[in-house]
């Protein structure tokens, strides 16, 4: 099922491509005839997304601020701070100024493109129930395909599942030659007034990608229920937009067992669950793909930690079982259950009661129906490259036969035979090269995921749809499942750029992992140095405090003048200490009336 980041990308693309255009609407399969008639000849004035739900707002042409006929404005207007006022003397902006202005304009485009229009339409039409809202939910295989427009591909034919067809219209209402065409297939398609959207906004949980998301709503819901965290994350009335892939990955990164009751989570752990949901959905929104790994794991080509994986990066087996009718994945070594069982606080335990408590805790920590995860070929979250070759069971038969043919192995037989044959050939290749496959390598010292920033950042601009499609093509993902409205098909250039983007991300992840490893190694070396360089000398004459000194600071030239002076006193108590900078010094044996003299250059050098 499409997850929330894809619907938000679709909404962003619709704001850029479809907003302020008039459409003629019909229902090719007849399952949305009344809704299509309600929006026929109207202008799309607003697009919203909540979780996995998309909302289109249509208004009559002629309402103040509404555009129509190819996107041309019907009435004037502008964004505050742009245009108007007396012309001033213009100077050529610097490169930095131009870049900053471009970035600011791009970042604000999604947030302000329809702000004036929305305000005008809401004020003029919403109160009169003139605004028609269309609610779409794409389910497991729905799509919103767009085509046509200048330089776009020809519009495809409607399919038996096409519930709504939108054809761009001219100001007179006739279909616009060469205009945009949208074909919608969805499991849910309803039309109504503005209340359709407001009811959904109050019924659904907070969307981590919306600016109006309130984390407290999710945290309060989690703290008040005995349902498992895995079940709550799939409940769209608790948190909107999280699907099965993100559910498993969020729990793993937060080190939470999916079966842990919500009310049993410490507040900091519950907050980490929300923060990781925000972070992973945001990454999916910006990149146009579901990639949850970091650092060395990402650099190795692995795209997810536990979902559809047989082994965790810790080396342990990934387990799977059903939660809320969907398969959950977890590493029970990295995600242990919190304490279970035991006697009352303070009650002494006998060996028998301790053994019983341990058995009860083990039984409680073992999910019902748990088994070693069985991987499968995934269309929406496939692997590629070395990560796919390390798990042949994720390959389709055509991929298995191609990989075997490259190694000169037979390509006949059913899938089980092909998988076993490729695993044996891959193991032999690895043994010949003295290396192991990606899934067999245990990634040592993989740090626990840091809790990211929890503030929604949906208004950042992500990859353009064509580049996102190229990235998905480069890693073998089907771009149609992302539901991104594309005006033109992904070209060879987009695929090339996508491959370059994947390579750049892998290189950046490898550099980040090397830097992190270097930092850890430097920290370890520093601790060892601190433990060995401190030398304990005999007690200073006349005192009981031993001389503890770190010569490293002296040899490195980082010791202060006062430290140097104290060190000189402790090393040779009979010798006059060097004076501090700026202070005057008396010669040895000088009287009270002798005028102080300057230190010699030899003394200063010493």
N, C-alpha and C positions, 0 to 999 in steps of 0.2 A: 504494500500500500504506500502511496505517495506520502512523504512526511512533510512537516510544516515548512521546512526551509524551501522546498520546491514550490509550494504554493505562494510563499512570499516572493520568490523570484518571478513567478508568473505574474503576480500583481504588479511588481515593479516594471516588468516589460510592458504590461498592458497600459500602465500610466504613460509610458513613453511612446507607445505605438498606436493604441486605440482610443485614448482619451480625447474628448471633444469632437468626436466624429459621429455623424448620423448614420444609422444602420436600418436597413430593411431586414426583418426577421421572419423566419418560418421554421417549422419543425419537420424535417424530412421523414422521420419515422412515425410522426403523429403523436409522440408521447409527451410533447411539450407545446401543444398547439395553443392552449389558452395563454400560457406565459409568453410565447412568441408574439401573439397578437397584441398583448399588453405593451410590449416594447417596440413594436413595429413603427418605424418612422421617428423614433426618438434618438436623443443624443446621449452618449455615455459621458457622464459628468463626474463620476467618482468610482474608485476601485479600492476595496478593502479586503484584507485577508486576516482570518483568525484561525490559527492552527491549520487544519487541513481544509478549511472552508473558504471559498472565494465568493465575494459579493460585488456585483455590478449595480450601479445606480444610474437609471435612465430618466431623463427629464424631457418635457416638451421643448421643441425648438421655439425660441422666442422669449423664453424666460431670461431675465437679466443675467448676463454673464455666461450663458450657454452658447457653445460654439456648434457649428454644423457645416456639412458640405466640405469635406476634405480637410477639416481642422481649422478652417478660417474663422477668426473671431467674429461673432455677430455683433457684439457691443464692445466698446473700449474698456480699458482697465489695465492695471499693472500691479506689480509687486511694490510694496512700500520701499522707498529708498532707491528705486530704479526709475530713471526717466523723470521728466518734469523739471521745473525750475529754470533759472536763467543759464544759458550756455556760458561756460568758463573756458579760459585759455587751456588748451590741451597740450600736454607734454608726452613724449614717447615714454611708456613705462619701461622699467627695468625688467630683466629676465625673471628675477625673483618675484617682482610684483605681479608680472603676468602669470607665472606659475601658481602663485598664491591665489590670485583671483580665479583662475581656472579651476583649481581644486575646491575653492569655496563654492563656486557656482555648481560644480558637479555634485558636491556633497549636499547642497541645499535643494537640488532639482527635484528629488523624490518628495521632499517634505513640503515644497511650496508650489509645485507645478500647477496644482489644481486648488490651492488654498482659497483664492479669490472666487473661483467658480463655485466651489463647494459652499462657501459662505452665502453667496448670492442665491444659489439654488435652494439651500436649506431654508433660507429666510422666505423666499418667494413661493416655493413649491411644496416643501415638506409639510408645512402646516395645513395645506389644502389637500393633502394626500394625493398630490399630483406626481410625486416621485415613485417610480416603480423599481423595486429592488429584486434582483435575481440572485438566488443562492445556489451555488454549485458545490458538490462534494464528489471527487473523482473516484473514490473507492479504490479498488485494486488495479484497474486498467483503464481508467478514464483518460481523456486527452482534451486539450484545447489547442487545435492546430490553426495557425494563421498563415496566409499566403497572399500573393498578389502584391499590389503596391509598386512603386517605381523600382524596376530592376529585380523584383521578387519572382519566385517561381510561380508557375500557373497554379491556380486553385485546384486542389484535388476534388474528386467526386465524393459525395456523401456516402457514408457506410450505413449498414442496417442499424448500427448503434448510435448514429448521429441524432441527437435529440434537438439540437438548436443550430441553425445556420444564420450567420450575420453577414450581410453584404453591404459594403459602404455605399451610401447614397449621396447624390448631389443635393444642393439646396432645394431643388424643386421636388425632391423625393424619388427621382428616378435612380436606378442603380448607376453608380459611377464607373465609367469604363476604366479598367486597370486599377480599380480600387481594392482595398483590403477585403479579404473574406475570412471569416472565422467559422470553424466547424467544432462543435462541442459534443463530446460523449461523456456522460457522467452518471454515476449511480444515483445521485440526488440532484434534481433540478426543480426548484420551486420559485414562484414569483409572488410578490406581495408589496405592501407598503413599507415605509421606513421602520415600522415596528418589527419587521422580520429581522432586521439587522440588530436593533437594540436588544431584542429578546435573546438573540444568539450571543451577544456580547455579555449579557448578564448570566446566561446559562453556562457558557463555556468557561473553562478555567483560564488563568492568565497565560498569554502567549509569550514565551521568552523573547520573541523577536519583535514584539510590539513595544512602542515607546510608552504606552499606558499600562504595561504589565506591572502588577503589584505582587512582589514576591511573597508578602505576608499572607495572601490568600492561599497560595499553595502550601506554605509552611504550616499555617493553622490547620488546614485540611489534613496534612500529613500527621501532625501531632495529635489529632483527635480521633484517629482511626486505628483499629486493630488489623486492618487489611495490610497485606505485604507491600513493601515499597515498589516491587515490580508490578503489582496490580494497580497501584495508585498512579504510577507513571504512564500507564496505558489508558487511564481514565481521562477522557477529554474534558470532563467537567472539573477535574482537579488541576490539570495542566494541559494546555492545548498545543498540539503540534508534534509531540513526542510519539514516535512509532517504535516498532519492535527492535530495529537496529540500534536506534539511539537509547532505548531502554537498557539494553544489555551493556552498551559502552559507557553510559553515564554511571551505572552501578559499579562497573569495574574501576573506572577512574576515581570514583569517590570511595572505593574500597568498602562497598556495602553489599551484603548478601541480599539478593533479590527477594528472598522469603522473609526478611526481617520485618516485623510489624512496624508500621509507621510511628506509632506512639513510643516505640522503644528506641528510636534514634536520638542520640544527643543533639542539642540544637546546632552545634557546630557542624556535625555530620549532615544534618538535614539541609543546612545552608550550603554545604558543599555540593549536595545533589542538585540543588537549584542552580548554583554557579556553573557546574559542568554542563547542565542542560542548556543554559544560555550560551556557553562557549561553543559547544559542539554544533548547535543549531546555527549560530552565527557563522561558524566556519563553513558549514554546508551552504548557507545563503551566499556567502562571499565567493566560494569556490565553485559552486554548482555541482558538487559531488560530496559523498560521505566519506571523509578521511578523518579518522579519529586518533591516529597514532602520532607520536612525537619523537624527536631526537633520533637516536640510533635505530629505533624500531621503524620509524618512517623512512630513514635512509636505506634500510634493507629492502624496501619495496612493500612491506606489509602495510595494509591500509586500515585494519581494524584489530583490536586486541583479542576479543573473545567471540564476537558474532561470526558464526560459520567457520570457526577455527577448531582444530582438534587439540592443539596444545597452546598453553599460555606462554608468554615470553619468559616466565619464571621457570619453564620446563615442565610444569605439571599439566595434567590432562584437563581439558575444558569439559565441563558437565552441562547437560541440557535437560530440561523438563518443561512441562506446560504450566504457564501462569496466564490466567485470563484468556484461555483458548489459543494462546500463541506460544511458540517455543522460546524459552529464555535460556541464555548462555551465561556461564559464570565459571571462574576459577575458584574453587572452594579453598585453595591454599591462600590466595591473595584476598579473598572476600569471605572470611570466616564469620559465622554467626556470633552475635554477642552472647553473654553468659546465659545459661539455661539451667534450670533445676537447682538442687541444693536445699539444705534445711534452713530454718529460720535464722535470722542474723544472730550470731553469738552462740548458737547451739553447737555443742561439740559433735564431731562426726566420728563414727567408728569406721574401720576399714570396710565393713559391709555397706554402710550407708554411703560412703564415699564412692565405692564401686557402682552402687545403684545410681547415684547422681551422675557419675561419668557416663554410664550407659544411657541414661535419660537424655543427657545433653547431646550425646552422639546421635541418638534417634531423632531428637528435635532438630539438629543441624542438618540432617540428611533429608533433602526434599523428596516428596512422594513421586515415584516414577523417574527418579534421576538415572541417567545413564551417560556413558561417554558420548560426547558430541559426535554426530555423524555429519560430515560436511557434504555439500551438494553444489551443483552449478547454480549460481545466483545470477539473475538477470539485473537486479537493481544494485547489487553490491558485489561485483565480481572482482577477482584478483587478476594480476597480469605479471609477466616476466618471471623472475626467480621465485616470487611468492606463489605463483600459480603452479610452476613446475614442481615446487616442493610439496604440493598437495594435489596430485593428479585426480583425486576423486572430485575436485571442483570443476574439472574440465568436461566439456561436452565430447561426444564420440568423435566428431570431426577434428577437434583439437587434439585428442589423444592420438588419433591416427597420424596427424601431421607431425606431432612430436616424435612418435615412434619411427616414422619414415625418415625423419632427419637423422636418426641414429642407426638407420639400417636394420631396424627390427621389424618383424612381421606385424601386419596391421589387421589381421583377421580376428574374429572372435567378438564376444559380447563385451559390455563395458567393464564388468568385473575382471575379465581376463586382460583387457587392455590396460586397466589401472595397475594390476599386479605386474604386468610386463614393463610398464614405464617406470614404476617404482624400483624394480630391480635394475633397469638400465641406468636410472638416475643415481642409484646407490653405487653402481659399478663405476660410473663416471666420477662420482665424488671420491671414491676410494683411489682411483687412478690419479686424481689430482691432489690427493691428500687433504681433502676438505669435506665438509658436510653440507647437507641441504639446509635451507633457511629454517624449516620447521624443527630440524634436529639440533640446531644451535641454541644453546641456552644463553640468553643475553644477561650477562652478569651485572649486578649492581644497578638494575633498572630502578630509578628513583620513583617513589610514589608521586602520582600526579599532583602538581601544585594546584591549589584552588584558584581558578582564574577570576577575573573581574566579573561581578554579577550584574553589571548594568547593561540593559539591552542596548544594542548598537545597530539596529536594523537599517538606519538611514545611511549607513556607509554604502558606497557603490561597489558592487562586486564585479566579477568578470562579465564582459558582454556575453550575450547568449551564444553567439557564434564561437567565441573562444572557449566557453564552457562546454559546448558541444564537441569542439576539437579535443579538449582535455579528456572528455568521456570516451571519445573514439580512440584516443591514444592508449587508454588503459583497458579498453574492451568493454566499457559500459554502454548500454543502450540509451541514447539520448532521448528517445521518445518517452521513456518512463519518468523523465524529470519534469515533463509538462511545461517546458519553456516555450513561450510563443515566439517563434522565429519568423521573420519576414522573408528570409532567404535560407536556402539549405546550407549546411556546413560544407564549405569548399575545401579543396586540398590545402589552401593557404591556412585556413582555420585549423585544420588537423595538424599542419606543420607547427603552427604557433602553439597548439595544445601540447604536442610532444615536447617542444622547447620549454613550455611552462612546467610540465611534469619533471623534466630533467633538472631545471633550475631549482624546483622545490626539493628534489632529492639531494642536490648538491648543497643547498642551504641547510637542510636537515643534517647532512653529514658534517658540515662545518660546525653547526651548533652542537652536535654530539661530541665532536672532537674538542671543542672549546670547553664543554662541560666536563669531559673526562680529564682534560688538562687542569681545570680548576680543582677538581677533586684530588687529582694526584698531587698538585702543588700544596693543597691543604694538608694532605697526609704527610708530605715531606716536611712542611713547616712544623707540624705537631711533633714529628720525630726529632727535628732539629731543636725545638724548644726543650724537648725532654733530655737531650744529650749535651747541649752546649752549656747548660747551667752547671757551674762547678762550685762545689762547697769547699771553702778554704778554712784553715784553722781560725779560731776566734781572734778577733782584733785585740791586741794588747790593751788591757785596761777596760775591756768590755766583754760582754757575754754573747753578743750577736755575731754569728758566723758571717763571713763574707760570701754573699751569693751574688754572682755577677754574670751577665750574659755577654761574653766577648764579641758576639756577633754584631751587636750594636756599635761597639767601638771600632771594629775593623771595617764596618760598612760606612762609617762616618756619620751615623745618624744619632749618636749620643749627644746630649746637650752639654754645654760647658759646665754646668753644675755637676752632672754625672761624672764628667771627666775629673773634676776637682775632687769629688768624694772618692773616686777610684784611686787617685794618686795618694790621698791621705791613707787609705786602708792598705795600699800596697807598700808604702814606705812611711810609717808614722813619724820618723825622725826628720823628715824633709819638709820644708815649708811648702804648702800647697800653692799651686798657681792661682793668682787672683782672678776673679770673675771679670769678664769684659766690662770696660767702663769704670772699673774700680781702680783706686790708687794702691800701690804696694809700698811697703816699708822694707828697707834693706835689713838683713839680719843684724841684730844688735844696735839698731838705730835708736837714738834718744827720742824723747818726746818732742823736742824742739826741732829735730831734723826735718827738712822739707822732703816730702815724698818725691821719688823720682819715677820716671817711666820704666816699664818693663823692657828688658832687652829683647832684641829680635830673636835671640836663641830661646829665651823663655817663652816668647809668643809662639815660636815654631813648635816647641815641645808641647 
